């Protein structure tokens, strides 16, 4: 499976924080926001990742992440010329995907929790169709919503409904087979001028090929697209890391746990960052392991 990480957008909801810096480079506790979706893609099995950014931000991401070789993966980059919708990422990444399965992650979505790895494993093993993750939210009008029948099967998807019939939001992580690019290319822009990922998911639903995984209670999802949610994510991650033996969203630790780098390589990465609390935590993990 290949991974596509969409880290573009204008970040207008986060102004003035994003006036001079891409939203996905803002900190969520002790790491850049983009670390979290990248580690998610790595946990899902992606060893080749395409990072899609706005044109002026590519060098910043390259400086931060490089070509991925230090993590035992390959990272490439592409530009989204203007915010054209999440589904446009599938078109931009068409040559990269090359008719293989892809996992698409949004750069401002944070997942963590004990049961998350099992969710990723189930979705990643699906060879056909699409799989998305749903989570109960208090403000469903802000999200794409999925309605399920009594057996847990999806029956309808609605993008940011004025009167939500469900409080299950579709999170910013999507697993697709090779049909996704063709579906995205067939879409017409919505009223807001974007190619909607909900329309891609609806196409799979119409074909009877959409599976919805409801996140377990021990897994948290945070959409860090507002000032309040960014602060909440930092606070939650800090509390989680101080109470657990692992780091949330650490691309270095994930690479080690997935067998992509060895202990010596993890220590070397930690040494590069040892001037920070994060680097010292990484070094402790490397020694403890």
C-alpha positions as CSV (number, residue, x, y, z in Angstrom):
1,X,0.0,0.0,0.0
2,X,1.1,3.5,-0.8
3,X,0.4,6.6,1.3
4,X,-0.7,10.1,0.3
5,X,-0.5,12.8,2.9
6,X,-2.4,16.0,2.0
7,X,-0.8,18.9,3.7
8,X,-1.9,21.8,1.5
9,X,-4.7,24.3,2.0
10,X,-4.7,27.9,2.9
11,X,-5.2,27.6,6.7
12,X,-7.6,30.5,6.8
13,X,-9.3,29.2,9.9
14,X,-6.0,29.3,11.8
15,X,-5.0,32.9,11.0
16,X,-2.8,34.6,12.1
17,X,-0.9,31.4,13.1
18,X,-0.8,30.4,9.4
19,X,0.0,33.8,7.9
20,X,3.7,32.7,7.6
21,X,3.7,29.0,8.3
22,X,1.8,26.0,6.9
23,X,-0.8,24.7,9.3
24,X,0.6,21.2,9.2
25,X,3.9,22.5,10.5
26,X,2.4,24.0,13.7
27,X,3.2,22.1,16.9
28,X,0.9,19.5,18.5
29,X,2.6,19.3,21.9
30,X,6.2,18.3,21.1
31,X,6.1,17.5,17.4
32,X,5.0,19.1,14.2
33,X,1.4,18.3,13.3
34,X,2.5,16.5,10.1
35,X,4.3,13.8,12.2
36,X,1.0,12.4,13.4
37,X,-0.6,11.5,10.0
38,X,2.8,10.4,8.7
39,X,3.2,8.0,11.5
40,X,-0.4,6.8,10.9
41,X,0.5,6.0,7.3
42,X,3.6,4.1,8.4
43,X,1.6,2.1,10.9
44,X,-0.9,1.3,8.1
45,X,1.9,-0.3,6.1
46,X,2.8,2.5,3.7
47,X,6.5,2.4,2.8
48,X,6.2,5.0,0.0
49,X,4.5,8.3,0.8
50,X,3.6,11.3,-1.3
51,X,3.4,14.5,0.6
52,X,1.2,17.1,-1.2
53,X,1.7,20.7,-0.1
54,X,1.0,24.2,-1.3
55,X,3.6,25.3,-3.8
56,X,5.5,27.7,-1.5
57,X,5.8,25.2,1.4
58,X,7.5,22.3,-0.2
59,X,11.0,23.3,0.9
60,X,9.9,23.5,4.5
61,X,8.5,20.0,4.4
62,X,11.6,18.7,2.6
63,X,13.8,20.3,5.3
64,X,11.8,18.6,8.0
65,X,11.2,15.2,6.6
66,X,13.8,14.8,3.8
67,X,13.4,11.8,1.5
68,X,12.3,9.5,4.3
69,X,15.5,7.3,4.1
70,X,16.3,8.0,7.8
71,X,13.0,6.4,8.6
72,X,13.3,3.4,6.3
73,X,10.7,4.7,3.9
74,X,10.5,6.8,0.7
75,X,9.0,10.3,0.7
76,X,8.2,12.2,-2.4
77,X,6.5,15.6,-2.8
78,X,3.9,17.2,-5.1
79,X,2.1,20.6,-5.1
80,X,-1.6,21.4,-4.9
81,X,-1.7,24.7,-6.7
82,X,-4.8,25.9,-4.9
83,X,-7.2,24.3,-2.4
84,X,-9.2,22.2,-4.8
85,X,-10.7,19.6,-2.3
86,X,-9.4,16.5,-0.6
87,X,-10.4,14.3,-3.6
88,X,-8.0,16.3,-5.8
89,X,-5.1,14.6,-3.9
90,X,-6.0,11.3,-5.6
91,X,-5.7,13.0,-9.0
92,X,-2.4,14.7,-8.1
93,X,-1.1,11.4,-6.8
94,X,-2.3,9.3,-9.7
95,X,1.1,8.6,-11.2
96,X,2.5,7.9,-7.8
97,X,-0.3,5.5,-6.9
98,X,0.2,3.7,-10.2
99,X,-3.0,1.6,-9.9
100,X,-2.1,0.3,-6.4
101,X,-4.0,0.6,-3.2
102,X,-3.6,3.9,-1.3
103,X,-4.2,5.3,2.1
104,X,-5.0,9.0,2.1
105,X,-4.4,10.9,5.3
106,X,-5.2,14.6,6.0
107,X,-2.3,16.5,7.5
108,X,-4.3,18.0,10.3
109,X,-5.9,14.8,11.7
110,X,-4.4,13.3,14.9
111,X,-5.2,9.7,15.9
112,X,-3.9,7.9,19.0
113,X,-4.9,5.2,21.4
114,X,-4.4,1.5,22.2
115,X,-6.9,0.1,19.7
116,X,-5.9,2.2,16.7
117,X,-3.3,-0.2,15.3
118,X,-5.9,-3.0,15.1
119,X,-8.2,-0.7,13.2
120,X,-5.5,0.1,10.7
121,X,-4.6,-3.5,10.3
122,X,-8.2,-4.5,9.4
123,X,-8.5,-1.6,6.9
124,X,-5.1,-2.2,5.4
125,X,-5.8,-5.9,4.7
126,X,-8.8,-5.1,2.5
127,X,-7.8,-5.7,-1.1
128,X,-10.9,-4.3,-2.7
129,X,-13.2,-1.3,-2.2
130,X,-12.8,1.5,0.3
131,X,-12.6,1.7,4.1
132,X,-13.1,4.8,6.2
133,X,-13.2,5.5,9.9
134,X,-16.1,7.1,11.8
135,X,-16.2,8.8,15.2
136,X,-19.0,10.3,17.3
137,X,-18.7,14.1,17.5
138,X,-20.7,16.8,19.2
139,X,-20.7,19.1,16.2
140,X,-21.5,16.9,13.2
141,X,-22.4,19.9,11.0
142,X,-18.7,20.6,10.7
143,X,-17.9,17.2,9.0
144,X,-18.9,14.7,6.4
145,X,-21.4,12.4,8.2
146,X,-22.2,8.8,7.7
147,X,-25.5,7.1,8.6
148,X,-25.4,3.4,9.4
149,X,-28.2,0.8,9.4
150,X,-29.0,-1.5,12.3
151,X,-26.2,-3.9,11.3
152,X,-23.6,-1.2,11.1
153,X,-23.5,-0.9,7.3
154,X,-23.4,2.6,5.7
155,X,-26.5,3.8,4.0
156,X,-25.8,7.5,3.4
157,X,-23.1,10.1,3.4
158,X,-23.7,13.8,3.7
159,X,-21.1,16.5,3.6
160,X,-21.5,19.1,6.4
161,X,-25.2,18.7,6.8
162,X,-27.3,21.7,8.1
163,X,-29.5,19.2,10.0
164,X,-27.4,16.1,10.7
165,X,-29.2,12.8,10.8
166,X,-26.2,11.2,12.5
167,X,-23.4,12.3,14.8
168,X,-20.8,9.9,13.2
169,X,-18.2,12.0,11.4
170,X,-16.0,10.4,8.7
171,X,-12.4,11.1,9.8
172,X,-9.5,12.3,7.7
173,X,-8.1,8.8,6.9
174,X,-9.3,6.8,3.9
175,X,-8.2,3.5,2.4
176,X,-8.9,2.9,-1.4
177,X,-8.3,0.4,-4.0
178,X,-7.2,1.3,-7.6
179,X,-10.7,2.6,-8.5
180,X,-10.2,5.8,-6.5
181,X,-8.3,7.8,-9.1
182,X,-10.9,7.1,-11.8
183,X,-13.7,8.0,-9.4
184,X,-12.0,11.3,-8.4
185,X,-11.5,12.2,-12.1
186,X,-15.1,11.7,-12.8
187,X,-16.3,14.2,-10.1
188,X,-17.7,17.6,-10.7
189,X,-16.7,20.4,-8.3
190,X,-19.2,21.1,-5.5
191,X,-20.9,24.4,-4.8
192,X,-17.8,25.5,-3.0
193,X,-15.7,24.7,-6.0
194,X,-13.9,21.7,-4.6
195,X,-13.8,17.9,-5.4
196,X,-15.4,16.4,-2.3
197,X,-14.0,13.3,-0.7
198,X,-17.5,12.5,0.4
199,X,-18.4,12.1,-3.3
200,X,-15.6,9.5,-3.7
201,X,-16.8,7.6,-0.7
202,X,-20.4,7.8,-1.9
203,X,-19.3,6.3,-5.2
204,X,-17.9,3.3,-3.4
205,X,-21.1,3.1,-1.3
206,X,-23.2,3.1,-4.5
207,X,-21.1,0.1,-5.7
208,X,-21.5,-1.7,-2.4
209,X,-17.8,-1.5,-1.7
210,X,-17.6,0.9,1.3
211,X,-16.7,-0.3,4.7
212,X,-17.0,1.9,7.8
213,X,-14.9,1.2,10.9
214,X,-16.2,2.9,14.0
215,X,-13.2,3.9,16.2
216,X,-13.1,2.0,19.5
217,X,-13.6,3.9,22.8
218,X,-9.8,3.7,23.5
219,X,-8.9,5.5,20.3
220,X,-9.0,9.3,20.0
221,X,-9.4,11.3,16.8
222,X,-8.8,15.1,16.7
223,X,-9.3,17.4,13.8
224,X,-6.8,20.2,14.6
225,X,-8.3,22.7,12.2
226,X,-9.2,25.4,14.8
227,X,-7.3,27.2,17.5
228,X,-9.3,25.4,20.2
229,X,-8.9,21.9,18.8
230,X,-5.1,22.6,18.3
231,X,-4.8,23.5,22.0
232,X,-6.9,20.5,23.0
233,X,-4.8,18.1,20.9
234,X,-1.6,19.4,22.5
235,X,-3.0,19.0,26.0
236,X,-4.3,15.5,25.3
237,X,-1.1,14.3,23.7
238,X,1.0,15.7,26.6
239,X,-1.2,13.9,29.1
240,X,-1.2,10.7,27.1
241,X,2.6,10.6,26.7
242,X,3.2,11.3,30.4
243,X,1.0,8.4,31.4
244,X,2.2,5.9,28.8
245,X,5.4,4.2,27.8
246,X,5.3,5.3,24.2
247,X,5.2,8.5,22.2
248,X,2.1,9.4,20.2
249,X,2.7,10.3,16.5
250,X,6.5,9.8,16.7
251,X,7.7,9.0,13.2
252,X,11.1,7.8,14.6
253,X,9.6,5.5,17.2
254,X,7.1,4.2,14.7
255,X,9.9,3.4,12.2
256,X,11.6,1.4,14.9
257,X,8.6,-0.5,16.1
258,X,7.6,-1.4,12.5
259,X,11.1,-2.8,11.9
260,X,12.0,-0.1,9.3
261,X,15.1,1.0,11.3
262,X,17.2,-0.7,14.0
263,X,18.0,0.3,17.5
264,X,21.3,2.0,16.5
265,X,19.5,4.1,13.9
266,X,16.9,5.1,16.4
267,X,19.6,6.2,18.8
268,X,21.3,8.2,16.1
269,X,18.0,10.0,15.3
270,X,17.5,10.7,19.0
271,X,21.0,12.0,19.3
272,X,20.3,14.6,16.6
273,X,17.3,15.8,18.7
274,X,18.8,15.4,22.2
275,X,18.8,19.1,22.9
276,X,15.0,18.9,23.1
277,X,12.7,17.1,25.6
278,X,11.4,15.1,22.6
279,X,14.9,14.0,21.7
280,X,15.6,12.9,25.2
281,X,12.3,10.9,25.3
282,X,13.3,9.2,22.1
283,X,16.7,8.3,23.5
284,X,15.0,6.9,26.6
285,X,12.8,4.7,24.4
286,X,15.8,3.5,22.4
287,X,17.6,2.5,25.6
288,X,14.6,0.9,27.2
289,X,13.8,-1.2,24.1
